[in-house]
């Protein structure tokens, strides 16, 4: 130790060893700013710290703020609250080695108690109580530096405050303080340099600028001191940048070139996990790479995503490697130091070496040399990774680009760059100049339109041009002539506005247009629009913006407003993925697939990652590092290394999909607040809340407190876009309740009992979310407690016992009296007993006769009652059917009669026109046939009701063949194919007339409703025996029956619609016949797939 102090005299040499290196400006780093517009109480950040829960604490000029990544909780002075801060001006927030949080304010030192979410103010530190800085030494003592310039040492265990008086330091205002690895105390002062105090030797060394010359220190103003992991001490000065003291070499390094010469003040240091030293100054943020000896600058240019201010007061590195930058005027900035996978390139109007325009619409790769970029107003840019070269439209140069609004780019196999523009036609870049191709109305081989949205080269080398207003052209790469496929004379295949062209399997090009989905055969170049019967109707009528074929022959199709479709042409099936599935938006601008088979889709709200095998979705927005959420149509590209490029309104983003962390660590969720009957409950102010709810394992509430709300919050500073919450109250909720972004759950009118409230933060990328829980016991009222119930039961039992004893005493007395009475009456009773026995025998005989008579009468009454009820029901049914029959018959007879009269009137007019007269009389004949058919059905109903003989021997196959013979004309007209599966000799007893009516009407019904959809009818009739029934089955290939129609098809005159063929009596006749036979009938049908009628006839 003595040698150490001996060599401090060599400090004249310390500033002579300067390091020199170049300064690099970092433009890719993404900062996120939080200020008063986000809820921060004040934009001047004095200090930053982090607690064990993960909250970030910010000391400001107007209160202390706690931040969870989503919202701020403010702590300010409140006269009515003894647990509030003593002042709103907060200089310092500091966490010691025991995880206690100390707060230095204008009115003194406070200790935060998280269990009550309040503060304990430490009294009597200094007459001028303002505590500007706090530091814990190796002994656990706190060093406090006050507004008065005084230095105090505070023992948190004993509460003792000691005023530190060092004669050499007295009068020097201390700006910075630390204890080095050897236990020495370093005091950095406002004007007197550094004092180093060795407590063991009671020695003080003073390092300062002597006589205005650079004899020892380049600057007497020391703003900050920092001890790094290698025990090096970094000194930030007021006007001469950074000094570094290396104990192993016992030397200082003065580093004037370390920072730009115009830097006047260094305010803070912090070291990250990669050994980089981050430096906060009055002129921006800097990162010094101690390994490579390089410096990167992060100056503020006041753009979104960049450092918000150059004046930095404090730096803090949290447990997740996030750098927090406290500024003087713009709040706090967040910079995640873990791998920033999204690299954003933007337009900088103050730099010639940037994009020429903000909005990027197209990409093309120039081998391994660089990237061509099409902008919406800045022409074409070539970017080699470091330098931009701009190609713009020049009015007087015909070899320049024809327009600066570039919509599409293509690098063909011949090495030519094709550029599609908005209203500037097509350009080809070769040998340093552009050649233009534009629409010429008198030249059929010219472009069909000058608005070129899509350029695509197929596997045969042909170049396809998708246009707005001109459909699609194919360019012969040799003759450079165009042939248009979009302006087909067939309106069905007509196409105007194309947005996507890509080659799929089996020699087809798929074309997405604002009018639907098309494909082109590369052999004959025939353009065909997919028809509705081969395509999902929603997809068929949609605006198609993007297409991506996959290896199994299916297509991913992005639409405007409907989401992403997965279309399988071979199976004619479509599956939809949209916002309800988890996507950010239903507008799908582009689709890319990475090397692992995952999809990346861009929209107007960000990027989405999709796992096609599982359907999982993860979303990325500006909160996750994207420079812009609104992406452009067609603006995506995957280079030969697998990196992806997506163009947006602010530039473009580049990333390696393999580097994206889809599965993220769980988000810690904590309870934040508790409300009873909508009133916030503060810890220590309610009998049930001695501690804050975050530190409470179980709450015990009165039965009246059965309406409560629980607030919760997730601590998450990056990748927040897909985070939502779920909660569940065990004992009440059966499953997790989805809460979205809401951070409060409310329950009302809960019964007394024991519950457990659980909450978790979830997203598609979190596999095992952490769960926060708290027990809640709602105590019953006194009359519902167990002890009251036991007491009540005891009292009841005692009362019953007393009543029982009293009753037994009374019964005993009564029995004694009764015994005496019985003895006196016994003789009298015995005398009369014989007479009673005789009379009883006579009464029993009479009673048996009466009972027999009553039983006979009851049987007669029940039989007559049953017959009367059945007769009444039959009469009611007959009346109802008669009313329906009269109404429907009057309508159905008047309609054909009216038709006949109308046709007769037409015949009178057109009698001389033979052709028209014949057509009229044919219609009269058709109407008469329909009337006859309806009358025949009505006669059948009448005949069925008259049948009474059910002992006819019926040969089922012969009956069916007779019916087929009767219907021969109809069968030929419908080209019907009737197949029978009826065993020879299948006979049974029943009524032949009714059976024949049932079979004939079912067959006629099948023929009638098959002709609607098919030329040829097919009817399959089968029979089997079972459970005392003959089971007949009739299967047809007709139109089928809607489910809502099925319950009514056996009703009289019922037709599914007015346009349905038939008169509504056929199946009614069938039902009447089946009922007459005491049989059953069942129907199984699906609309569009035919019907199956099953008839069950009882065997006599």
FENGI-V922865 format. One record per pair of residues at least 24 apart in sequence whose C-alpha atoms are under 8 Angstrom apart, sorted by the first residue. I is the first residue (numbers start at 0). J is the second residue. D is the distance in whole Angstrom. If there is no record, write none. Layout:
<<I:J:D> <I:J:D>>
This chain:
<<3:249:7> <6:249:7> <7:249:7> <10:215:6> <10:250:7> <10:251:7> <11:214:6> <11:215:5> <12:215:8> <12:250:8> <13:215:7> <13:250:5> <13:251:4> <13:252:6> <13:253:7> <14:215:7> <14:216:7> <14:217:8> <14:251:6> <14:252:6> <14:253:5> <14:254:8> <15:252:7> <15:253:7> <16:252:6> <16:253:7> <16:254:8> <17:252:6> <17:253:6> <17:254:5> <17:255:7> <17:256:8> <18:254:6> <18:256:7> <18:257:7> <19:254:8> <19:256:6> <19:257:7> <20:256:7> <20:257:7> <20:292:7> <20:293:6> <20:294:7> <21:293:7> <21:294:7> <22:293:7> <22:294:5> <22:295:6> <22:296:7> <23:294:6> <23:295:5> <23:296:6> <24:295:6> <24:296:5> <24:297:6> <24:298:8> <25:295:6> <25:296:6> <25:297:6> <26:297:7> <26:305:8> <27:342:6> <27:343:6> <27:344:7> <28:304:8> <28:305:7> <28:334:8> <28:339:8> <28:342:8> <29:304:5> <29:305:6> <29:334:7> <29:624:6> <29:626:8> <30:304:5> <30:305:5> <30:306:6> <30:332:6> <30:333:6> <30:334:5> <30:335:8> <31:304:6> <31:305:8> <31:332:5> <31:333:5> <31:334:7> <31:622:8> <32:304:8> <32:306:8> <32:307:7> <32:329:8> <32:330:7> <32:331:6> <32:332:4> <32:333:6> <33:329:8> <33:330:6> <33:331:5> <33:332:6> <33:333:8> <34:329:6> <34:330:4> <34:331:6> <35:330:7> <37:70:7> <37:71:8> <38:70:7> <38:71:6> <39:64:7> <39:71:6> <39:73:8> <39:330:7> <40:64:7> <40:73:7> <41:330:7> <42:326:8> <42:327:7> <42:328:5> <42:329:5> <42:330:4> <42:331:8> <43:325:8> <43:326:6> <43:327:4> <43:328:5> <43:329:7> <43:330:6> <44:312:7> <44:313:7> <44:325:5> <44:326:6> <44:327:6> <44:328:8> <44:330:6> <44:331:7> <45:89:7> <45:90:6> <45:91:7> <45:312:6> <45:313:7> <45:325:7> <45:326:8> <45:327:8> <46:90:7> <46:91:5> <46:92:6> <46:312:7> <46:313:6> <46:314:8> <46:325:7> <47:91:8> <47:92:6> <47:93:8> <47:313:7> <47:314:7> <47:315:6> <47:323:8> <47:325:7> <48:92:6> <48:93:6> <48:94:7> <48:315:7> <49:94:7> <49:317:7> <50:94:7> <50:98:7> <50:100:8> <51:98:7> <53:318:8> <53:714:7> <54:714:7> <56:92:7> <57:92:7> <58:89:5> <58:90:6> <58:91:6> <58:92:6> <59:88:7> <59:89:5> <59:90:7> <60:87:7> <60:88:5> <60:89:6> <60:90:7> <61:87:5> <61:88:5> <61:89:7> <62:86:8> <62:87:4> <62:88:6> <62:89:6> <63:87:7> <63:89:6> <67:712:7> <67:713:7> <67:714:5> <67:715:6> <67:716:7> <68:713:8> <68:714:6> <68:715:5> <68:716:4> <68:717:8> <69:714:8> <69:715:7> <69:716:8> <82:117:5> <82:118:5> <82:119:6> <83:117:6> <83:118:6> <84:109:7> <84:117:8> <84:118:6> <84:120:7> <85:109:8> <85:120:7> <90:130:7> <90:131:5> <90:132:7> <91:130:8> <91:131:6> <91:132:6> <91:133:7> <92:133:8> <93:133:7> <93:134:8> <95:135:6> <96:135:8> <96:139:7> <101:133:8> <103:129:7> <103:130:5> <103:131:6> <103:132:7> <103:133:7> <104:129:6> <104:130:6> <104:131:7> <105:129:4> <105:130:6> <105:131:8> <106:130:8> <113:691:7> <113:694:8> <114:682:8> <114:689:8> <114:690:5> <114:691:5> <114:693:8> <114:694:6> <115:681:8> <115:682:5> <115:683:6> <115:689:7> <115:690:5> <115:691:5> <116:682:7> <116:691:6> <124:151:8> <124:160:7> <125:149:8> <134:176:7> <134:177:7> <136:177:8> <136:178:6> <137:178:8> <137:182:7> <144:173:7> <148:172:5> <148:173:7> <167:203:8> <168:194:7> <174:221:7> <174:222:6> <174:223:7> <175:221:7> <175:222:6> <175:223:5> <175:224:6> <176:223:8> <176:224:6> <177:224:7> <177:225:7> <177:226:8> <179:226:7> <179:230:7> <179:232:8> <180:230:6> <187:220:8> <187:221:5> <187:222:7> <187:223:7> <187:224:7> <188:219:8> <188:220:6> <188:221:6> <188:222:7> <189:219:7> <189:220:5> <189:221:6> <189:222:7> <190:219:5> <190:220:5> <190:221:8> <191:219:5> <191:220:7> <192:216:7> <192:218:7> <192:219:4> <192:220:6> <192:221:6> <193:219:8> <193:221:7> <217:253:8> <222:264:7> <222:265:6> <222:266:6> <222:267:8> <223:265:7> <223:266:6> <223:267:6> <223:268:8> <224:267:8> <224:268:8> <225:267:8> <225:268:6> <225:269:7> <227:269:8> <227:270:7> <228:270:8> <233:268:8> <235:264:7> <235:265:5> <235:266:6> <235:267:7> <236:263:8> <236:264:6> <236:265:6> <236:266:8> <237:263:6> <237:264:4> <237:265:6> <238:262:7> <238:263:4> <238:264:5> <238:265:8> <239:263:6> <239:264:7> <240:264:7> <240:265:6> <241:265:7> <257:294:8> <266:311:7> <266:312:6> <266:313:7> <267:312:7> <267:313:6> <267:314:6> <268:314:7> <269:314:6> <269:315:7> <269:316:7> <270:316:8> <271:316:7> <271:320:7> <272:320:8> <279:310:8> <279:311:5> <279:312:7> <279:313:7> <279:314:7> <279:324:8> <280:309:7> <280:310:6> <280:311:5> <280:312:7> <281:309:6> <281:310:4> <281:311:6> <282:309:5> <282:310:6> <282:311:8> <283:308:7> <283:309:4> <283:310:6> <283:311:7> <284:309:7> <284:311:7> <304:626:7> <306:332:7> <307:332:7> <335:717:8> <339:624:7> <340:624:8> <340:654:6> <340:655:7> <340:658:7> <340:659:6> <341:624:6> <341:625:6> <341:652:6> <341:653:6> <341:654:5> <342:625:8> <342:652:5> <342:653:5> <342:654:6> <343:625:7> <343:626:6> <343:650:7> <343:651:6> <343:652:4> <343:653:7> <344:650:6> <344:651:5> <344:652:6> <345:649:6> <345:650:4> <345:651:7> <346:649:7> <346:650:6> <352:386:6> <352:387:5> <352:388:8> <353:386:8> <353:387:6> <354:380:7> <354:387:7> <354:650:7> <355:380:7> <355:389:7> <356:650:8> <357:648:6> <357:649:5> <357:650:5> <358:631:8> <358:646:7> <358:647:6> <358:648:4> <358:649:5> <358:650:5> <358:651:8> <359:631:7> <359:634:7> <359:646:5> <359:647:6> <359:648:6> <359:649:8> <359:650:5> <359:651:6> <360:405:7> <360:406:6> <360:407:7> <360:631:6> <360:632:7> <360:633:7> <360:634:5> <360:646:6> <360:647:7> <361:405:7> <361:406:6> <361:407:5> <361:408:6> <361:633:7> <361:634:5> <361:635:7> <361:646:7> <362:407:7> <362:408:6> <362:409:8> <362:634:7> <362:635:7> <362:636:6> <362:644:8> <363:408:6> <363:409:6> <363:410:6> <363:636:8> <364:410:7> <364:638:7> <365:410:7> <371:408:8> <372:408:8> <373:404:8> <373:405:5> <373:406:7> <373:407:7> <373:408:7> <374:403:7> <374:404:6> <374:405:5> <374:406:7> <375:403:7> <375:404:4> <375:405:6> <375:406:7> <376:403:5> <376:404:5> <376:405:7> <377:403:5> <377:404:7> <377:405:8> <378:402:7> <378:403:4> <378:404:6> <378:405:6> <379:403:7> <379:405:7> <397:433:8> <398:432:5> <398:433:5> <398:434:6> <398:435:8> <399:432:6> <399:433:5> <399:434:8> <400:426:7> <400:433:6> <400:435:8> <401:425:8> <401:426:7> <401:435:7> <406:451:6> <406:452:5> <406:453:8> <407:451:7> <407:452:6> <407:453:6> <407:454:6> <407:633:8> <408:453:8> <408:454:6> <409:454:6> <409:455:7> <409:456:8> <411:456:7> <412:460:7> <417:454:8> <419:450:7> <419:451:5> <419:452:7> <419:453:7> <419:454:7> <420:449:7> <420:450:6> <420:451:6> <420:452:8> <421:449:7> <421:450:5> <421:451:6> <421:452:8> <422:448:8> <422:449:5> <422:450:5> <422:451:8> <423:449:6> <423:450:7> <424:448:7> <424:449:4> <424:450:6> <424:451:6> <425:449:7> <425:451:7> <443:482:8> <444:480:5> <444:481:5> <444:482:6> <445:480:7> <445:481:6> <445:482:8> <446:472:7> <446:481:6> <446:483:8> <447:471:8> <447:472:7> <447:483:7> <452:497:7> <452:498:6> <453:497:7> <453:498:6> <453:499:6> <453:500:7> <453:633:8> <454:500:8> <455:500:6> <455:501:7> <457:501:8> <457:502:7> <458:502:8> <463:500:8> <465:496:7> <465:497:5> <465:498:7> <465:499:7> <465:500:7> <466:495:7> <466:496:6> <466:497:6> <466:498:8> <467:495:6> <467:496:4> <467:497:6> <468:495:5> <468:496:5> <469:494:8> <469:495:5> <469:496:7> <470:494:5> <470:495:4> <470:496:5> <470:497:6> <471:495:8> <471:497:7> <484:524:8> <484:525:8> <484:526:7> <485:526:8> <491:528:7> <492:526:7> <492:527:6> <492:528:5> <498:543:7> <498:544:5> <498:545:7> <498:633:8> <499:543:8> <499:544:6> <499:545:5> <499:546:6> <499:633:8> <500:546:7> <501:546:7> <501:547:7> <501:548:8> <502:548:8> <503:548:6> <503:549:8> <503:552:7> <504:548:8> <504:552:6> <509:546:8> <510:546:8> <511:542:8> <511:543:5> <511:544:6> <511:545:7> <511:546:7> <512:542:6> <512:543:5> <512:544:7> <513:541:7> <513:542:4> <513:543:6> <513:544:7> <514:540:7> <514:541:7> <514:542:6> <514:543:8> <515:539:5> <515:540:6> <515:541:6> <515:542:6> <515:543:6> <516:543:7> <533:568:8> <533:571:6> <534:571:6> <534:572:7> <534:573:8> <535:571:8> <535:572:7> <535:573:6> <538:564:8> <544:587:7> <544:588:6> <544:589:7> <544:632:7> <544:633:8> <545:587:7> <545:588:6> <545:589:5> <545:590:7> <545:633:7> <546:589:8> <546:590:7> <547:590:6> <547:591:7> <555:590:8> <557:586:7> <557:587:5> <557:588:7> <557:589:7> <557:590:7> <558:585:7> <558:586:6> <558:587:6> <558:588:8> <559:585:7> <559:586:5> <559:587:6> <559:588:8> <560:584:8> <560:585:5> <560:586:5> <560:587:8> <561:585:5> <561:586:7> <562:586:6> <562:587:6> <563:587:7> <581:616:6> <581:617:8> <582:607:6> <582:616:7> <582:618:7> <583:607:7> <583:618:7> <588:630:7> <588:631:7> <588:632:5> <588:633:6> <588:634:8> <589:632:6> <589:633:6> <589:634:7> <589:635:6> <590:635:8> <591:635:7> <591:636:7> <591:637:7> <593:641:7> <593:656:7> <594:641:7> <601:630:6> <601:631:8> <601:645:8> <602:628:8> <602:629:7> <602:630:6> <602:631:8> <603:628:6> <603:629:4> <603:630:6> <603:631:8> <604:628:5> <604:629:5> <604:630:8> <605:629:6> <605:630:7> <615:763:6> <616:763:6> <616:764:8> <617:661:7> <617:721:7> <617:762:8> <617:763:6> <617:764:6> <618:720:7> <618:721:6> <619:718:7> <619:720:6> <619:721:8> <620:720:6> <622:717:6> <622:718:6> <622:719:6> <622:720:6> <623:717:6> <623:718:4> <623:719:7> <623:720:7> <624:718:8> <625:652:7> <626:651:8> <626:652:7> <661:764:6> <662:764:5> <662:765:6> <662:766:7> <663:764:6> <663:765:5> <663:766:8> <664:765:6> <665:760:8> <665:765:6> <665:766:8> <665:767:7> <665:768:5> <665:769:6> <666:713:6> <666:714:6> <666:715:6> <666:760:6> <666:761:8> <666:768:7> <666:769:7> <667:713:6> <667:714:6> <667:715:8> <667:760:8> <667:769:6> <668:711:7> <668:712:6> <668:713:4> <668:714:6> <668:758:7> <668:759:6> <668:760:7> <668:769:7> <668:770:7> <668:771:6> <669:693:6> <669:711:6> <669:712:6> <669:713:6> <669:714:8> <669:771:6> <670:709:7> <670:710:6> <670:711:4> <670:712:6> <670:771:8> <671:709:8> <671:710:5> <671:711:5> <671:712:6> <672:709:6> <672:710:5> <672:711:7> <673:707:7> <673:708:6> <673:709:5> <673:710:6> <674:707:5> <674:708:5> <674:709:6> <675:704:7> <675:706:6> <675:707:5> <675:708:7> <676:704:7> <676:706:5> <676:707:6> <676:708:8> <677:707:7> <677:708:7> <695:773:7> <696:772:8> <696:773:5> <696:774:6> <697:773:6> <697:774:4> <697:775:6> <697:776:7> <698:773:8> <698:774:6> <698:775:5> <698:776:6> <699:775:6> <699:776:5> <699:777:6> <699:778:7> <700:775:7> <700:776:6> <700:777:5> <700:778:6> <701:777:6> <701:778:5> <701:779:7> <701:780:8> <702:750:8> <702:751:6> <702:777:6> <702:778:5> <702:779:5> <702:780:6> <704:777:8> <705:746:8> <705:747:6> <705:748:5> <705:749:5> <705:750:7> <705:751:8> <705:777:7> <706:745:8> <706:746:6> <706:747:4> <706:748:6> <706:749:7> <707:745:6> <707:746:6> <707:747:7> <708:743:7> <708:744:5> <708:745:4> <708:746:6> <709:743:6> <709:744:5> <709:745:7> <710:742:6> <710:743:4> <710:744:7> <711:742:5> <711:743:6> <711:758:8> <712:742:6> <713:760:7> <721:762:6> <721:763:7> <722:760:7> <722:761:6> <722:762:5> <723:760:6> <723:761:5> <723:762:6> <724:758:7> <724:759:6> <724:760:5> <724:761:6> <725:758:6> <725:759:6> <725:760:7> <725:761:7> <726:756:7> <726:757:5> <726:758:4> <726:759:6> <727:756:6> <727:757:5> <727:758:7> <728:754:6> <728:755:6> <728:756:4> <728:757:6> <729:754:6> <729:755:5> <729:756:6> <729:757:8> <730:754:5> <730:755:7> <750:777:7> <751:776:7> <751:777:5> <751:778:6> <751:779:5> <752:776:6> <752:777:5> <752:778:7> <752:779:8> <753:777:6> <880:1051:8> <883:1051:7> <884:1051:8> <887:1052:7> <892:930:7> <895:926:6> <895:927:7> <895:930:7> <898:923:8> <898:926:7> <899:923:6> <899:926:7> <933:1062:7> <933:1064:7> <936:1064:6> <936:1065:7> <936:1068:7> <937:1064:8> <939:996:8> <939:1068:7> <940:1068:6> <940:1071:7> <940:1072:8> <943:992:8> <943:993:6> <943:1071:7> <943:1072:6> <943:1075:7> <944:1075:7> <946:990:8> <946:993:8> <948:989:8> <948:990:6> <949:988:7> <949:989:4> <949:990:4> <949:991:8> <949:1099:8> <950:988:5> <950:989:5> <950:990:6> <950:1099:7> <951:988:5> <951:989:5> <951:990:6> <951:991:6> <952:986:7> <952:987:6> <952:988:5> <952:989:7> <952:991:8> <953:986:5> <953:987:5> <953:988:6> <953:989:7> <953:990:8> <953:991:6> <954:984:7> <954:985:6> <954:986:5> <954:987:7> <955:981:8> <955:985:6> <955:986:6> <955:987:8> <956:981:6> <956:982:8> <956:983:7> <956:984:8> <956:985:7> <958:995:7> <959:995:8> <959:998:7> <962:995:7> <962:998:8> <962:999:6> <969:1006:8> <970:1006:8> <973:1006:7> <973:1010:7> <973:1014:7> <973:1015:6> <973:1016:6> <974:1014:7> <974:1015:5> <974:1016:6> <975:1006:8> <975:1015:6> <975:1016:4> <975:1017:6> <975:1018:8> <976:1015:8> <976:1016:6> <976:1017:5> <976:1018:6> <977:1017:6> <977:1018:5> <977:1019:6> <977:1020:7> <978:1017:8> <978:1018:6> <978:1019:5> <978:1020:6> <979:1019:6> <979:1020:5> <979:1021:6> <980:1019:8> <980:1020:6> <980:1021:4> <980:1022:7> <981:1020:8> <981:1021:6> <981:1022:5> <981:1023:8> <982:1022:8> <987:1098:6> <987:1099:7> <988:1098:6> <988:1099:5> <989:1076:8> <989:1098:7> <989:1099:6> <990:1076:8> <993:1072:6> <993:1076:8> <994:1072:7> <996:1068:8> <996:1069:7> <996:1072:7> <997:1068:7> <997:1069:5> <997:1072:6> <997:1073:7> <1000:1065:6> <1000:1066:7> <1000:1068:8> <1000:1069:7> <1001:1033:8> <1001:1065:8> <1001:1066:7> <1001:1069:7> <1001:1092:8> <1002:1033:8> <1004:1065:7> <1004:1066:8> <1005:1035:6> <1005:1037:7> <1006:1037:8> <1007:1060:7> <1007:1061:7> <1008:1037:5> <1008:1038:6> <1008:1039:8> <1008:1060:7> <1009:1035:8> <1009:1036:6> <1009:1037:4> <1009:1038:6> <1010:1037:7> <1011:1037:8> <1011:1038:7> <1012:1037:7> <1012:1038:6> <1013:1037:7> <1027:1097:6> <1027:1098:6> <1028:1095:6> <1028:1096:5> <1028:1097:4> <1028:1098:5> <1029:1094:8> <1029:1095:6> <1029:1096:5> <1029:1097:6> <1029:1098:7> <1030:1093:7> <1030:1094:6> <1030:1095:5> <1030:1096:7> <1031:1093:6> <1031:1094:5> <1031:1095:6> <1032:1091:7> <1032:1092:6> <1032:1093:4> <1032:1094:6> <1033:1091:5> <1033:1092:5> <1033:1093:6> <1034:1089:8> <1034:1090:6> <1034:1091:4> <1034:1092:7> <1035:1089:6> <1035:1090:6> <1035:1091:7> <1036:1088:7> <1036:1089:4> <1036:1090:7> <1037:1087:7> <1037:1088:7> <1037:1089:4> <1037:1090:7> <1038:1086:6> <1038:1087:5> <1038:1088:6> <1038:1089:5> <1038:1090:8> <1039:1084:6> <1039:1085:5> <1039:1086:4> <1039:1087:5> <1039:1088:6> <1039:1089:4> <1039:1090:5> <1040:1084:6> <1040:1085:6> <1040:1086:5> <1040:1087:8> <1040:1089:8> <1040:1090:7> <1041:1084:8> <1041:1085:6> <1041:1086:5> <1042:1084:8> <1042:1085:7> <1042:1086:8> <1045:1082:8>>
